[in-house]
Amino acid sequence: MQMSQFIEGLQEDLQELAAIGGEDLMRSAQQLAGAVKQSARLRLIDALTQAALELSEQLPNGHVDVRVAGQDPQFVFVQEQQEEPPAPPVAEGDHARITLRLPESLKASIEAAAAQEGVSVNTWLVRALTRAVHIQSGSQWGGFTRTGKRITGYSQA
């Protein structure tokens, strides 16, 4: 979406209104038109962001992002990833046990991350290790694509 046409229209409207008041008001309006350009751009992006949030609330499996390329915003639909299905139950003889030595600070961080996700430390570690193995064998990493040393993708704030 090219915002320049909206901002230029706003500036023209301001100058047409100022023409009613004479030369002094027209000069003042010209100065204001330049000053209002950036403010209007930010306000329009705020309005588009609010519209994207309202649309996202109505979508069953995704959300709308407003991305700015240069100075022009763009609506992008982002498909929500399906939640990972729970791991199938492991038969009694189908698991292995290992001993892992960790620095105490790392152990505390892992415990906090597992608690935040509401899973056991073991489950959290199995998921993390599974993702790490898939990163090495495939090239998908979260919402990013990894090719050699290059990572491309989008981030969400």
Buried (B, 14 or more C-beta within 10 A) or exposed (E): EEBEEEBEEBBEEBBEEBEEEEEEBBEEBBEBBEEBBEEBBEEBBEEBBEEBEEBBEEEEEEBBBBEEEEEEBEEEEBEEEEEEEEEEEEEEEEEEEEEEEEEEEEEEEBEEBBEEEEBEEEBBBBBEEEEEEEEEEEEEBEEEEBEEEEEEEEEEE
